[in-house]
Amino acid sequence: MESNQLGLFATSTAQIHDAPAVGGAVHGVPSIEKITFLLLRLEDGEILDKKVFSNDFVNLTHNMGVFLYDDLLAIVSLRYQTIHILQIRDSGNLVDVRAIGEFCREDDELFLNSNAQGMALSDKNKQLQLPGNHIENHLHQGQPNLGNSFLSGIKQRLLSFIFQGLWNEERDDTLRIQRLRKKFYFHFQDYVDLIIWKVQFLDRHHLLIKFGSVDGGVSRNADHHPAFVAVYNMDTTEIVSFYQNSPDELYLLFEQFCDHFHATSRNSMYMNFISSHSNNIHALEQLRSIKDKASSSAQFVKKMLASLPFSCQSQSPSPYFDQSLFRFDDKLISATDRHRQSTDHPIKFILRRHPYSLKFKIKPGPEAGSMDGRAKKISSFLFHPILPLALSVQQTLFLQPSVVNIHFRR
């Protein structure tokens, strides 16, 4: 948390990959018997509150299924296709704010249940007016099954937005019907089969939601699966925009306004100085260089947009990653938290300004280097936000012990 007084931790049991899809669960998504989110007071480690999900699936790797923005927390249930919005109070309580998925508004469930009761009562009255030998045959129709009758609220919003967008593109009724048949009804089942993969806050009112196939939602290589991105307004419960066959438009927004996709607290000043191609000329030049070298513009755009929505707290605000101050090999190290290829050579940080000299270097792994030069090694780094302190973790792919180094300025 921004106050540095509270921390959010998660524990989970093992995944069950062949769990049956019961109670509205999505077929093909694994199940975890128990996922527990713990709100701890960092001063003494006391557990202030907890939130438990049973027989559910939340992707905890690299915060994929969880996003924290100020005091708001979004938790994505892949198995039950629900976005749980919670508020973390200063008192140390986790308070349920809303659940977005099957229902969008707070009173949706109440409205549907009361309407279903009214339909059942109406059907029952009709049956009483029929001859006696027809009553038994129609009794079962008086109990409507909402689970089979309706798509989820969020899916209804998405389909409505796509339909209205196509409807408004044509004024001629004949052309309009042809366009809807080709662009909407032909792909209707594909839209219905989409599931929520990942979510991030853009601000306190808007969510950036990624949709895709079930296989992509549980795959480690989701980049290879087609995906769609939508902006959802939690207050109006409306889809504001949806990007499917126009990634160039979304990429242009991403290139020009990248900082807007990194939702950071307005109370945390140092988080607003993370280098990006929207605020740093060196980062922009680096991006354009990669774009020029790409063999395919479409593949480059797809690769860049694969990172959306961003994972929470995935970028380090350390000044060592300020590209106005230092130049370094971003293939080996960068502000983004992810595993990278590791070498036995130190990573150099060179001054951007005169005299353009080597300022310092950082070396993961054993001080004397690896004994087996053929073993493939990967490293990850954790830099302190403001202090000259960093951790490096080097791992090999052959189950050798990890090497953890603590780096500090002499």
Disulfide bonds with the S-S distance in Angstrom:
none
